[in-house]
Amino acid sequence: MSAPRVVREAAALVIGDELLSGKIRDENIYELARLLRSLGVVLRRVVMVGDDLETISDELRALSARYDLVFTSGGVGPTHDDITVDAVARAFDVAAAVHPELEALLRAAYGARYHAGFERMALAPVGAELFRTEEVPWPTIIMQNVWVLPGVPEVFRMKLRQVASRVEGARQFVTRAVLTRMDEGDLKPLLDEVVARFPEVQVGSYPRWRSEEYKTKITFDAATEAALEEAVAAFLQLLPEGEPQGVV
């Protein structure tokens, strides 16, 4: 097995007319973002496109040139609208061809039921890697820095185990959240001061409507525990009496 690759930034390309038309709701980006964050990788960009070969390949080419890793979701299967593999091949100026290993796996899985209708599932860009693990034996296509992942949420989550075994973030994140009953407008000058004093700490503000527990959650993300604790402590000192409602 290849050693984990150290990654700083990633992007995702979500593919499917059914998503843009509202026929189904995407579940995969949430799972991908959570995993990458836990690995220490920043998910910088997410693009959603329909089932159009040129659009997919153009977006892939641009994302692949800009980010360390790109993950696709959707468009993998045997039907006419499953064109992600073709688009990946086009993005890298190679052909998509039947891969002997994929074909053998499909024939073994379907036996006498295997026919030409399954052939698209055996396609891979020429030169692509097939990545397998014992836990997830069905291989994932990796073309340079692009991971081709399925759109079905249950299978997508399974494939993320392979991502976790192969990808290592350039830094790990530590996080803390402060719960307050203050409005964002009242919090703004306090947050501005903390952000200015601790530029290496990422600070987020998230209001919550009709909650008895808190009005606004302030999150702090940092690369080290020391930086995190210093920023949180500085923010707590700025809060008025009776705050915060909790630190989690």
ABEGO torsion letter per residue (X at the ends): XBBBBBBABBBBBBBEAAAAAGABBBAAAAAAAAAAAAAGBBBABBBBBBBBAAAAAAAAAAAAAABABBBBBEGBEABAABAAAAAAAAAAGBBBBBBAAAAAAAAAAAEAABBAAAAAAABBBBGBBBBBBAABABBBBBBEABBBBBABAAAAAAAAAAAAAABBBABBBBBBBBBBABBAAAAAAAAAAAAAABAABBBBBBBBBGBAABABBBBBBBABAAAAAAAAAAAAAABBBGOBAEBX
